[in-house]
Every structure is written in C-alpha cells, then in structure tokens.
Amino acid sequence: MEVEAEQQAETAAAPDTWGREQLRSTLKLMILPGAMAGLVLVGVGMPSWLLYGVLGIFGVAVAPRLLRDPEPVMAIAILYLPLNKIFAVPIAPGVNGTNIVEALLLFHWLRAGRGAPDAAPATDAPKAPASGLVAAYAAVSLLSVVTALVVAGADFVSDHLLDVRWWLDQFIVFFTFSRLIKDRKMAQRLVVYMMITATIVLALGFQEWLEKRDASSIEKARLLGPQMQPNDFGAFMAYAASPFIALLLNNIARPRILAFTVPYLLVTARILLATFSRGAYLGVALGAIVAGYVRGKFFLLGAAVAGLLLVLAVPQIVPKSLQARMGQTASEGGATTETIDKSSQTRLILWEAALKITKKSPLFGYGFKTFPMFKGEFTEQEVHESDNHNMYLYLSSQMGIPATVLFVLILWRMGSLGIRVYRASEERFVRVVGMTATTLAGSAFLVNMFGSRMVDICVSVNFWITLAVVSRTWTDIEARKMAEQPE
C-alpha cells in the first residue's frame, strides 16, 4: 500500500516535476529528422538531393521555433553530436552540421545574455558551480597553442590549426548548456534526451555487431560505432551507461523501470565486449561501483558479495571474449617468462615518452597536439602510434601539469556535486541526476587512464552536458533552500 501511495503521489506531481508538455513537443519536433537518419543508417537508399531537400524544407519550417526556443536546439545537439562523424552534413567549406548546431547554441547564449524576453534571465541565472574550473582548464589548454606555435612554428599551423577549433567544441557545449538550462525541469529533460540518444547509438552498435560477430579475428570483429573507432565507441557507451545505472539503482524494486534499464545494460555489456576496449570495461565497472557506493555502503557490499557468489557458482557467466581480451595483457612468452601483448607494450613506451616530456617541460608541456611530432626523441624504439593512450599524460605532456590538475579537479567537482544533489533531494529522478554525475565521473576517471577519451566531442558530449545539468540542478536546490528559510 505504501508503494502504491508513493507511486500515485509521484504520478500526481509528474507534470510539475518534468514539464512533460515541453518534453513531448521537443520529441515530436525530432521525429522527422530522426526517421530520415534511421532510414539512411539501416541502408535504405536515398538520393542526396532528396535527403537534403526534405531536411532543408523541414529546417525552414521549424526555424522560427529553433530561433525562439533553445530546448529543441539543445536536444538536437545531444542527438547529433555523437553522430557527427557519420552525418557530417557538409554544406560548404567550413559549414557543416556540427558548426550549425553550435552556432545555434551560441545564438541562444547571446540572446540570454542580452535579456531576450523568452530567454533565460540575464541577471538572475546562477553561475554553474564548475564554470570557474572549466574556464581555467580552457584558458590553460588554449595557452598551449601559443607554446605549440613557439615550439613547432609553421608545422603546427599547417597540420593542427583545425584541431584547435575542434578542441573548443567541449567548452562551447558546456558553457552554452550551463547558461541555457533554465531550471531543474529542463535539466531532467536533458537527461532523458541523452538516454534516448544513447539507445539510438546502442542500436547502431548492435546492428554492427550482427554484421561482425562471426569475424575471424579480434581486429575484424571490433565495433567502430558512430565514433568510427572502437576505443572511442567504448568510451562513449561507458559514459552513456551512467544514467541507466543510476535509474536502475534508484528504482530497483519497480518492475516498469527494470523492464527497460536491465535490457539496455545487458545489451550495452554485449556491445562493450565487442569493442574489445579494456578501458571501457574497467570504466563501466568503476562507474557501477561508485553508483553502488552512493546508493549505500551496505548496498554495495551486498551487491559485491552476490556478484562474487554468482561468478563462483556459474563461472560460465563471464564471457570468453572478456577473458580473452583481458588475458591478452599478459601472455606466456616461454616456459617461465611472461610478456605483455604488443598493444600494452606500445602504450608503456608512449607513456614513458609522455612522462619524459612532462619532466622536461612540466609547466607548459611541449604545446597543443605536439606529442606526435616529438615523441620519437623520447622513445628508444620507433612507435607509429601518435596517441599516448592516457588523457592525463596527453594533457601534461602537451599542456603542462596545471592542465592535468584542472582536469582531475573537474572530475572531482562533478562527482562531489552529484553526491550533494543525490543526498539533498527527495525527488527520485533528481537523485538519479545526482548519481548519474557521480557514476560518469568515476567511469571517465578510469576510461581516461587507458586513452585520451575527452578530446573529441562525439565521445565526450555526455560528460560536459551532465556536468552542466548537475551544476544547474544543485543551484536550483540551493535556491529552493534559501527560499524556504524563514526571514
């Protein structure tokens, strides 16, 4: 009876809690472009003139609303940015889908700053708690462009100037979303849009898995996903799993929630295995552990014991592909000799080179995107890979130790804000938002130990939007507390 009463109370409060009409309206707006994209992705032939013509007419028809209301633009950004490599939408030199979406976000950011009547308030909008750290991180990272110009000169301008523009994507997304989220209702709706997008990306991964599952080798079987790279795809799916983990743990006794979170997470596990990305495996595992800890220490202990007993009782539950991939890290090189696999050997060589560069220039590094240029001077043998496979060393070797410290502080800030939101609210989905942020921070912390998975916006978009969402949710909670205090 108590559970029924609680569910009835939540149902009664839902319209006020969610702003469901806005949610439905935005989703209806996205049906046509979503359907067109789906037809292309499943292989339905469509002439480019027809595709661009239909989308062009649609764009003209909805332009007034997109210029008036920022939420559909934010929803489109959430849907499009993870898919921007397979849907580049090149219209003219320098004009593509990503630039158009970000231009619309910046347009609304400027409107909000100028106090447009239907925009977010210009003076009353609270400052995002993490904005200072992100601004410092942006400044330090962009300072490394100057370092690169000094160190590499014309080579940097010709090879990597466009990379600077792509690096700015993450900051455009964070600061525009932070400014445009009007209240916690919108913040919660953005989480829903991210979950919908994650489901679409998962479906694309599943389709690819069906095509590759009988491949003759790991390299042929690895899924590329919309990110067009298996480790990037694995990282995105690890990040995207966070709200589903949080939703499950906060509604573990509710069959309706279990009915879609459990299948999603099981399929995610299958797809992650097919990426053969060890960093993604470990990142999801740590994210789940962090979520369990936030849920409660006894809950985490009980879940850990239950999981261990299940593996001991039914060892077949651990997929052979997982055992094989993790077992590649150490393989027998002789009767008594152990050697690590070639991929791990390469990473260790690159990590050592990055550490040497950091030691030589700890404050500024060698400059933005310069690691591929200078790594040969710090390795004892030739290595063809240009990525050092570690975000922390990626930053320290090219942007200096201050950039690494700021990045770690951003992760910490995101996790701590998530815990605060979770503990301060009695609303179930607000608690989900808080746990999502903490889970994602934990996952990102470990994923980036094994790769630079915060460089491309098609991988990191959910991280920056979640940081904006949890920041706005926390300021909303604080504002409500202040309003409830007696004068």
TINUNU-142145 format. One record per residue: x, y, z of N, C-alpha, C, O in turn. Coordinates in pm, whole numbers, plus 50000, padded with zeros to 5 digits. Example, Ala and Ser with C-alpha at 12.3 -4.5 7.8 and 13.67 -1.06 7.14 Angstrom:
<rs>
513194943150780512304955050780513204967050780514244966850846;512854977550708513674989450714512905000350787513415011450804;
</rs>
This chain:
<rs>
500834987950000500005000050000500865012650000500565022449932;501955012250079502825023950084503465026649949503595038049906;503875015549880504485017149748503485023049650503825032049573;502215018049654501175023349565500925038049593500765046049500;500885041649720500645055649757501785064549707501565075749660;503015059249719504175066949673504135068949522504425079849472;503765058149448503705059149303502605068949261502785076549166;501455068649331500365077849299500795092349323500475101349246;501515094249433501965107849464502935112949358502875124549318;503855103949312504805107949209504095110949078504435120449008;503095102649045502335104848922501615118248925501595125448825;501045121349039500335134049053501275145849038500905156348986;502525144049086503485155149082504255155948952504965165648927;504105145648866504935144648746504875156648654505925161448612;503685161948620503655173248527504465185148576505175191548497;504355188248706505095199448762506585196248769507425205148753;506915183648794508305179648809509045179548676510225182948670;508355175648570509015173248444508815183948339509715186348258;507675190548337507345198748222507125189748102507775191347999;506195180148116506035169648015505595174947879505955169447776;504815185647879504375191147751505565195747668505605193647546;506525202047733507725206447662508515194247612509055194547501;508575183847692509265171647653508625165547528509315162247432;507305164147531506595158447417506755167247292506975162147182;506655180147310506755189347198508125188347131508225188247008;509165187747211510525186747157510745173547086511355173046980;510245162647145510415149547083509665148646951510145142446856;508475154846943507725154846817508505162146709508495158146592;509175172846748509945180646653511075172346591511495174846478;511565162546665512735154946622512355142046548513235134646505;511065139246534510655126746471511105125746326511675115646286;510855136246247511195135646104512695134246081513105125046010;513555143146137514995141246112515495128046168516395121846110;514925123746280515325110846335514965099346243515745090046225;513775099946184513335089446092514195089345966514575078645917;514515101145913515365101945793516745096145821517285088645740;517305099645936518615094345973518555079145989519475072045948;517475074246049517325059846070517265052345938517855041545926;516565057945839516475051345709517845050345642518185040245581;518625061045656519975060945598520845050545667521585043245603;520745050045798521605041145876521305026445853522205018045858;520045023145828519715009045805519895005145660519584993945621;520405014445579520775010945443519725013545338519855008845226;518685021045371517665024545272518235035145178518575046145222;518335031745050518915041144955518085053744941516865053344932;518795065244940518075077844929518985087944858520075090644907;518565093344744519415103144674519725115044765518895119344845;520925120144752521335131344838520435143444818520135150744912;519985145644691519135157244667517805156144743517265166144791;517295143644754516045141744827516255143444977515455149945045;517345137545028517635138545171517815153145212517195157845307;518685160245139518945174145173517715182945147517485192645217;516945179345044515755187145014514715186345124514185196445169;514435173945169513435172045276513905178845404513145185945469;515185176545439515695182645563515765197845550515575205045649;516035202845430516055217345410514685223545430514555233845497;513655217345372512275222245391511885221545538511265230745592;512255210345602511965208945745512665219745825512075225645916;513935222445791514675232645863514045246445853513965253845951;513585249745732512925262745712511635263345793511305273745852;510885252145796509595251945866509755253546017508945260146081;510805247646072510955248046219511915259146263512135260946383;512495266446168513475276846203512935287046304513645290646398;511675291846289511195301546388511245296246531511615303346624;510875283446547510915278046683512355276046730512665278746846;513235271446641514635269346680515305282446719516195282646803;514865293346658515425306346691514775312546815515305321946873;513635307146853512915312546969513165304447096513285310047205;513225291147082513275282147196514595274347196514855267047101;515425275747299516715268747298516615253647322517515246247284;515525249047385515485234847422515545225447302516295215647308;514785227747193514935218847077516355218847020516835208646973;517015230347025518395231146977519305222747065520185215747016;519085223347196519885215247289519625200347268520545192247273;518365196847244518025182847218518665177947089519165166747082;518665186446986519295182946859520805181146878521405172046821;521405189946958522845188646985523145175347054524115168647020;522315171547151522505158947222522395147147126523155137547137;521455147947032521265137146936522335137146828522835126546790;522695148946780523555149546662525045147746692525735140746618;525545153846798526995154146820527625140246831528725138346779;526985130346896527595116946894527605110546755528335100946732;526795115846663526675110146529527345118746423527185116146304;528105128946466528575138746368529625133446272529905139746170;530215121946302531195116346208530515108546095531035108045983;529375102646123528675095346017527645104145948527145100745840;527305115546009526425125545948527115139145952526695148046026;528155140745874528915153245878528105165045824528325176345867;527175162545731526355172845668527225184345615527065195745658;528135181245524528955192045466528155200345368527715195345264;527945212945399527145221745316528035230845231527755233245114;529095235945293530055244645225531355243945304531345239245418;532465248545248533715248545325533545255745459533185267545463;533815248545567533675254345700532265254445753532025258945865;531315249445675529915248945719529465234445718529345228245612;529225229045835528765215245847527775214245962527455224246026;527295202145987526275200246089526715204746227525955211346298;527935201246267528435204946399528495220046416528065225446518;529025226946315529135241546322527765248246329527585258146400;526795242746255525455248546256524815246846394524235256346448;524925234846451524345232246583524985241246688524295247146771;526305242346685526985250646784526695265546763526635273246859;526515269546637526155283546610524785286746670524585297646724;523835277446661522525279446721522615280146873521945288346936;523455271646931523655272247077524235285747118523785291747216;525225290447044525835303447076524855314847054524875324647128;523995313746954522965323746929522065325147051521785336247096;521595313947105520735314447223521495319047347520935325747434;522765315647355523605320347466523695335647464523625342147569;523865341147345523925355847332522575362147364522525372547428;521485355947318520155361247348519905361547498519375371147553;520325350647565520135350047710520945361047778520485367247874;522145363447729522985373847787522435387747768522675396747849;521675389647660521105402847631519715404647690519095415147675;519235394047758517945395247825516755394647734515775401847756;516805386147631515635384247543514445379747626514615371747718;513235384647596512055381847680511785367047702511405363047812;511985358747598511675344647612512925336247637512875323947627;514035342747671515275335547701515435334247851514635339547928;516485326947892516795325848035517135339748088517735347748016;516785342748214517065356048269518535359648260519395351348288;518825371948221520215375948202520945378248333522135375348344;520245383348433520915386848558520675376748669521505375448759;519545369648664519205360648774519745346548757519725338748852;520225343048638520695329448615521915326848701522885334348695;521895316148783523025313348870524225308448793524095302248688;525395311348845526625306748783526825292048813526665287748928;527175284248711527405269948730528565267948826529615274148807;528425259348928529495257449026530825253148966531875256149022;530785246148852532015241048792532585250548686533625247548627;531915261748662532315270248549533705276248566534435277848468;534075279548688535405285248711536505275448676537495279248613;536355262848717537345252648685537425250248535538515249148478;536265249548471536255246948326536855258748251537575256648153;536585271048295537175282748231538695282648245539415285748150;539185279148364540625278348385541245267448298542315269248240;540555256048290541025244948206541085249248060542045246047989;540055256348015540045261247877541195270947852541865270147749;541425280047947542475290047929543855283647924544665286947837;544105274348016545415267648019545625259247894546715259147837;544585252347851544725243847733544955252347608545735248447520;544285263947599544485272447482545835279747487546375283547383;546365281647607547705287247618548725277947552549755282447501;548425264947554549345255347492549425257047341550365252247279;548435263847281548515266947138549665276547113550395275147015;549835286247202550955295547190552275287947204553225290347130;552315278747301553525270647319553825262747192554985261847150;552785256947132552975249147010553505257846896554355253546819;552995270046886553465279146782554945282546801555685283846704;555355283946927556755287046956557635274946927558705276246868;557175263046969557985250946957557985245446815559035241746762;556785244846753556655238246622556525247846505556825244046392;556095260146530556015270246426555065266846313553915263246337;555545268146191554695266546072554125252546060553035250846006;554845242546109554345228746102553045227446180552125220346136;552955234046293551735233346373550575240146301549465234946298;550825251746243549765259246176549195251046060547975250646042;550055244745983549595237345865548905224345902547995220045830;549305218046013548795204646045547695204446150546845195546147;547675214146242546815212446358545945224546393545305224546498;545915234646309545115246346344543635242746352542915248046437;543175233846265541775229646270541475221846397540345222046447;542485214846450542295207346575541955216746690541235212946782;542485228946686542185238746790540685241846789540055242746894;540135243446669538685245846657537895234146716536905236346787;538315221946688537605210246741537755209246893536835204646961;538895213446945539095213247089538115222547160537715219847273;537735233347093536815243047152535395237547166534605243047243;535075226847094533715221447098533245218647240532125222047276;534095212447320533705208547455533335220747541532405220147621;534065231547523533795243547602532535250747553531775256247632;532335250747422531095256447368529895249147424528915255347467;529955235847424528845227747475528615230447623527485232947664;529655230047703529465231847847528905245547882527925246647956;529525256047829529125269547870527755273447813526985280347881;527445269247692526105272447640525025264747716524005270647752;525235252047741524245244347816524105249847958522985250848010;525215253148021525155258648157524315271348161523585273748258;524415279448058523695292148054522235290448015521385298248057;521945280247933520605278947875519675269947956518465270147932;520195262148050519315253848133518575263048230519185268748321;517275264548210516515274348287516205269748429516195277848521;515945256848447515565251648578515825236648583516295230748486;515505230648697515785216348711514855207948624515195196548589;513685213348587512805206048496513515203848362513545192648310;514065214548308514785213148182516005204148201516315196148113;516685205448313517865197148339517495182348333518225174348276;516355178748393515925164748390515545160248250515805148848211;514915169248173514555165648036515795163147951515785154547863;516845170647977518085168547901518665154747927519225148547838;518515149848051518965136248081518165126148000518705116247951;516865128647986516025119747905516485119847760516575109247698;516795131647706517275132347567518585124647552518805117947451;519465125447653520715117947647520465102947650521165095447581;519485098547728519175084347734518585079347602518865068247558;517765087647539517215083947409518325082747305518375073247228;519225092547304520355092147210521235080047237521675073447143;521485077047364522305065347398521665052547345522375043647298;520355051747350519655039947299519805038847148519965027847095;519755050247079519945050146933521355045646898521545037346809;522345050946968523745047146942523945032346974524665025346902;523325027647082523425013447116522815004847005523374994446970;521685009246949521065001646840521995000946719522064990646652;522695011846690523645011846580524785002046608525234994846518;525245001946732526294992546770525834978146759526584969346716;524584975746797524044962146788523934957646643524234946146610;523504966846556523424963546414524804959946359524944950346283;525824967546398527184964646353527674951246409528364943746340;527304948346534527704935746594527114923746519527784913646501;525864925146475525244914346398526024911546270526084900146224;526614921946213527364920346089528764914646114529324908146026;529334917146233530734913446258530924901946355532054897746378;529874896646412530024887146522530734874246483531294867346569;530724870746354531384858546310532744861246246533284852646175;533304873046271534594876546212535684867246264535574861646372;536734865646185537774855746215538824860446313539614852246361;538864873246346539874878346439539294889746521538254895446487;539984892946629539534904046716539514917146638538544924646648;540554919946562540624932646491539484934146391538964945146373;539104923246326537994923846231536644924846302535684930346248;536584919346425535314919046498535054931746578533914934246617;536074939746602535914951646686534914961446626534954964446506;534014966346711532994975746665533554989846661534254994046753;533254997046555533715010846541532685020746593533055031346644;531395017346582530335026246627530295039146547531085040846454;529395048046582529335061046513530605069346530530875078346451;531375066146634532625073446658533745069046564534795075346558;533505058146492534425053046391535765048546448536765048246377;535785045046575536995040046640536565031946761535785037046842;537035019546778536475010746882536655015847025535745014547107;537825021547056538035026547193537195038947220536695040747332;537045047447121536165059147137534715054847154533985060247237;534295045047073532935039947084532705033747222531675036047285;533685025947269533575020047402533485030547510532705029147605;534285041347498534245052047596532885058947597532325061547704;532345061747478531035068147472529985059447540529185064347619;529985046447509528985037547568529175036247719528195034747792;530415036847765530665036547910530075048947976529435047848081;530275060647916529695072947969528165072347963527475075948058;527645067547848526195067547825525465057947917524255059447938;526165048147972525505038548062525175044548198524365039148273;525805055848232525685061548367524235064448409523855060248518;523415071448329522045074048375521205061348387520305060748471;521495051248307520755038648316521125031048444520265025148509;522415031348479522835025248605522175032448722521665026148815;522185045748717521585053648825520085051448834519545050148944;519415050948720517965048648720517635034948777516675033548852;518425024948743518205011448793518375010848945517525005349015;519475016348996519755015449139518785023549224518585020549341;518185033749165517215041649240515785036449227514875041349293;515595026449142514255020849120514315005649113513614999449033;515154999749196515454985549183514264976649216514264964849181;513244982049283512054974149317510864977649229509744973749260;511094984849119509984989149033510074981948899510964985048819;509184972548873509244964348751509274972248622509954968448527;508534983448617508474991148493509844996948457510204997548340;510585001148558511915006548533512864995248495513684996748404;512764984048566513624972648536513414967848394514334962748330;512194969348344511834963748213512624969948099512774963647994;513134982348117513934987848007515374990948047516244991547960;515654992848177517044995248216517884982548210519034982848164;517334971348256518094958948256518424954448113519594951348086;517444953848019517804950347881518834959847820519754955547750;518674972847847519644982447792521044979247841521984978747762;521204977047972522524974548028523104961147983524314959947965;522254951247964522734938247916523234939447772524284933947737;522484946647688522934948547550524194957147548525094954747468;524254967247635525464975447645526674966847679527744968447621;526504957647774527604948647811528054940447690529254938647667;527094935547612527424927647494528194936147392529174931547335;527744948347371528384957047272529764961447321530704962147242;529894964447450531204968147503532204956847486533364959247453;531764944547507532644933047487533134932547342534274928947316;532254936347249532604935847108533484947547064534024947246954;533634957847148534604968347117536014963847155536994969247104;536104953847244537394948847294538234960347351539454960547337;537544969647415538214981147477538334978747627537344979747700;539544975447672539734972247813539464984347902538964982848014;539784996247853539505008247931538015010147954537595014148062;537215007147851535755008447865535214998147963534345001348043;535734985647959535304975548056535504980648198534594980548280;536734985248223537084989348359536335002048399535965003648515;536115011048302535405023348332533965020848375533495026748472;533265012048303531895008648341531865001848477530985004448559;532844993148501532904986148630533074996048745532384995148846;534015005548729534215015448836532995024348850532615027848962;532365028148739531165036348746530065029348825529385035648907;529895016348801528885008648875529225007749023528335008449108;530505006149054530925005549195530665018849264530175019249377;530995029749196530745043049252529255045249274528845050549378;528445041149177526985042549192526485034549312525655039349388;527005022349328526625014149443527025020549574526295019849673;528205026949576528665033749697527745045449731527405047549848;527355053149628526445064449652525105059349703524485065449790;524665048149650523385042149693523445038049840522445038749911;524615033649885524785029650025525885019250039526005010349955;526675020350143527805011150162527324996750176527924987550120;526244994650249525734981050268525164975550137525284963650109;524544984350060524044980149929525204975549841525124965149776;526274983349838527444979949757528054966849803528414958349721;528184965249935528764952849988527894940849951528404930549909;526584942249967525674931349933525734927849785525734916149749;525784938149699525854935749555527164928949517527194920049432;528264933149582529564927149553529604912549593530094904049518;529094909549711529064895649758528184887149667528554875949630;527004892349630526104884949542526754882349406526634871449351;527424892449353528094890849224529214880549230529384872549138;530004880949339531104871449355530584857249366531114848049304;529534855349446528954842049461528384836949329528484825049298;527794846049251527234842049122528334837349027528174827348958;529464844549025530564840748937531184827448981531534819148898;531304825649113531864813049164530934801249135531394790249104;529634803749146528674792849124528504789848976528354778248937;528534800248892528344798448748529464805948674529214816748620;530674800548672531794807648608531574810348460532214819048402;530654802548398530384804548256529744818048227529664822248112;529294824848333528634837748314529614848448266529214858248205;530914846348294531934855648247532234852348101532744841448073;531914861248007532084858047865533534854547830534474860247885;533674845147739535014841147695535754852647627536974853847638;534994861047556535634872347489536264881947589537324887647563;535614883647707536184892247811537444885847867538464892647884;537394872947895538564865947946539724866747847540864868947886;539404864947718540454865147616541094878947605542314880147597;540244889547605540784903147588541614907347709542704912747693;541104904947828541864908647947543104899847960544134904248011;542994887347914544144878347920545234882047824546374877447839;544914890447722545944894547628546994903547693548114904647645;546624909947803547574918947867548804911347913549914916747910;548604898847957549744890647996549614877147929548624870147950;550564873447849550544860647779551864853647795552894860047813;551834840647787553044832847807554024835347693553694833647576;555224839447728556274841547628557284830447628558214830647548;557134820647715558054809447722557684800847840556594802347895;558554791947879558234782547987558024789748119557124786248196;558844799748146558734806648274558654821748256558724829148354;558524826448133558574840748106557204846048069556494839947989;556834857348127555594863848090555904876548014556764884348055;555204878847904555334891247828553964897247809552964890147805;553914910347798552634916847775552404917947626553344917647547;551134919247586550804919647444551344932347380551724941847448;551384932247246552014943147171551334956547198552014966747210;549994956547208549264968947235549694975047368549914987147378;549804966547470550204971647602551654976247601551984986147666;552514969147528553914973247518554014987147456554764995747503;553254989347349553265002347282552805013347376553385024247379;551765010447452551265020647546552315024247650552485035947683;552995014147702554025016847803555135025447747555645034347815;555525022947622556565031047558556095045447543556845054847569;554845047147499554305060647479554095067747612554325079847622;553665060547714553525066647847554875071547898554985082447953;555895063447878557225067347923557695079947849558285088847910;557425080547719557805092447642557055104747693557655115447706;555765103347721554975114547771555485119147907555525131147935;555865109647992556425113248123557745121048108557995130548181;558575116848014559845123747991559605138047941560275147447984;558625139647850558295153047801557765161747915558135173447928;556905155847998556355163148113557465167548207557455178748258;558425158448231559545161648321560395172948263560925181248337;560525173148131561365183348068560675196948065561335207348075;559325196948050558595209548047557305208148129556225207248072;557425208048262556265204948346555195215748349554015212748371;555565228248327554605239148342553765241248216552555243448225;554385240648100553675243547976553575231647882552825232247784;554305220947907554325209947813555025214147684555685224547679;554875206247580555515209347452554555216247355554935219747244;553305218047398552365225147313551265216247260551415204147249;550165222547227548965215747180549255206847058549805211646958;548895194047066548995184446956550435182246908550645178446793;551415184646995552805183046952553405169546990554515166446947;552685161447068553245148547109553645139946989554735134246990;552795138846883553215130846769554495135946702555255128146645;554735149146710555925154846646557205151346720558235149046657;557145150746853558375149846932558545136547006559565134347071;557555127746997557635115247074558875107047037559445100247122;559285107746908560445100046863561725103546936562635095246946;561815115846987563015120047060563085113947199564125114447265;561965108247245561905103247383561605088247390561315083047498;561655081347277561425066847276562685059847227563385064947140;562945048147284564135040547247563925032647119564895028047058;562675030847078562375023946954561255031246883560485038546946;561155029146754560145036246674558745031046706558505019046711;557825040446726556425037146752555585045246654555715057546645;554735038246581553955045146477552735052346533552265061946472;552205047946646551015054246702551335068246752552425070746803;550375077146736550595091146777549865094946905550195105046967;548885086846945548135089447068548825082147182549145070247171;549045089347295549755082747405548845074447495549305068947595;547555073547461546615064547528546475067447678546315058147758;546525079847716546295083647856545985098547858546835106647824;544765102147898544355116047894545185124747987545465136347955;545575119348099546335127048197547735130348143548235141448162;548355120548077549655123048015549515130947886550405138647850;548395129147816548095137247698548135152147736548715160347665;547525155347849547475169347894548825173947948549305184647910;549455166048035550685170548098551825172247998552635181448011;551895163447898552995164047802552815175347702553805180347647;551585179447676551335189547574550875202947630551065213347568;550255202547749549685214847806550225217947945549945228448001;551005208847999551585211048129550795204548242549615201348226;551465202848354550825196648471549605204448519548645198148564;549595217948512548385225248556547125220848482546055220348542;547225217548354546055213048279545565199648332544355197348343;546495190748364546105177748420545425179548555544405173148582;545985188148638545395190548770543975196048756543065191748826;543795205448666542465211348646541475200948595540315200948636;541915192148506541035181748455540595172348568539425168648577;541545168548652541215159848767540255166948862539325160748914;540465179848883539565187548970538165188348912537175188248986;538055189148778536735189248715536025176048739534835175748770;536765164948726536185151848756535715151248902534615146548931;536545156248991536205156149134534995164949161534105161249239;534965176549099533845185749118532535179649069531505180949134;532595173048956531405166648902530905155748995529715154849023;531825147449044531445136749136530885142049266529885136949316;531515152349322531055157749450529715164849436528875163949526;529505171849324528195178149301527115167449289526005169249340;527445156449223526475145649209526065139949344524885137349367;527035138149433526725132949567525855142949643524915139049712;526175155749631525375165949700523925165849651522985166249731;523755165349519522405165149463521655152749509520485153549545;522315141449507521685128849547521215129449692520105125049723;522045134749779521725134649923520775145849962520095144950065;520705156449881519915168049922518475167449875517645175249922;518155158449782516815158449723516045145849760516615135049776;514725147549774513825136249798513155131649668512535121049664;513285139649563512675135949434513505124849369514725125849359;512825114449325513535102649277514425105649156515585101549154;513895112749056514705114748936515805125148959516835124648892;515605134349050516685143549084517835135749146519005138649120;517505125749227518545117049283519235109149171520435106649177;518465105249071519055098448955520065107648886521145103248847;519715120348871520625130148810521925130948889523015130848831;521805131849021522995132549104523865120149092525085121249076;523255108349099524015095949088524625094448950525725089048936;523915099048847524455098548710525765106148701526735101148643;525805118148758527015126348752528185119548823529305119348771;527925113948940528995107449015529465094848944530655092048939;528525087148889528865074948816529705078248693530705071648666;529305088648618530015092348497531415097448531532365094748458;531545104848640532855109748681533795098148712534965098348672;533295088148783534105076448813534485068848689535625064548674;533525067048599533785059948474534815067448390535755061348338;534645080648376535565088648296536975088548356537965088548282;537065088548488538365088348554539185076248509540365077648478;538565064448505539295052248471539425050248320540465045748272;538375053548245538465052348099539655060248047540365055647957;539875072148103540935080848053542315077148105543305083548069;542405067148189543695061348224544265053548106545475051748096;543395048848019543805039947909543565046047772543635039047671;543285058847767543095065547640542735080147659542265084047766;542965088147557542585102347562541165103447507540955106547390;540185100747595538785099647554537975111947593536755111147613;538675123547604537975136147630538455146747532538505158547564;538795142347412539315151347310538275154347204538125165847161;537545144147161536565145447053535175146947113534775139047198;534435156947068533115159747125532135148347100531185146647177;532335140346994531415129246969531575118347074530715109547085;532655118747151532865109347262532485115647395531835109247478;532875128147416532775134347549531515142747570531345148447677;530625143647469529485152847478528645150347603528235159847669;528375137647637527545134847754528195139347884527515143247978;529525138647889530225143148010529955157948035529565161848145;530165166147933530045180547953528605184847977528355194148054;527665178247910526265181647933525835177348072525095184548139;526275165648116525945161048251526525170248356525885172848458;527735175348333528325184848427527485197548434527255202848543;527005202348320526125214148319524805211048389524285219348464;524255199148365522975195248424523065194248576522215199648647;524085187548627524195185748772524515199148839524075201648951;525265207748771525555220948826524275229148840524035235348943;523445229148735522185236748739521225230948841520505238248908;521205217648851520335211248950520735215149091519875217649175;522025215649116522485219349250522145233849283521715236749394;522335242949187521995256949214520495258449238520075266849317;519685250349170518245250549191517905245749332517045251649399;518555235249377518325230149513518715240549616517985242749713;519855247049596520295257349690519315269149693519015274549799;518835273149575517895284349568516595281049641516035289549709;516125268749626514895264749695515085264449846514185268249921;516255260049890516555260050033516555274150090516045276650199;517165283350014517205297350058515795303150066515465310550158;514965299649969513595304949966512765299650079511835306350125;513075287450126512285281350232512695285950371511975283650468;513855292550381514315297250511513465308850558513145317850480;513095308850686512285319950738513095332850742514295332750768;512425343850715513115356850713513375361650856513945372350876;
</rs>
